[in-house]
Amino acid sequence: MAQPAMEESKKLQSETITKLRTLSHDLSNYIETIMQASYLLAQAKLDENNKKWLDLVDKAAQDAARVNREIREMLRSQN
């Protein structure tokens, strides 16, 4: 009886990994949009206050991209 439970656990783990890969891919797309918008805003003439906000958004997007890459690396190791 332990075998079916083990197989069910592996199936759930596989489904979870697949779902996480999909979410990570979607998140990459959203982060890329934010990074592109940040780049385009950086081309505009912004006052110092708005430049600070833009820098904050840009840094957060870069950090989110780094975290997402780490997640994807972890998921790749689950093959």
Number of C-alpha atoms within 10 A of each C-alpha: 5 7 8 9 10 11 11 12 12 12 12 12 13 14 12 12 17 13 12 15 16 12 13 18 15 12 15 16 13 14 19 15 13 17 19 14 14 18 13 10 14 15 8 9 9 12 8 9 8 13 15 12 11 18 13 12 16 19 14 15 20 15 13 15 20 12 12 18 15 12 14 16 11 12 15 11 7 10 7
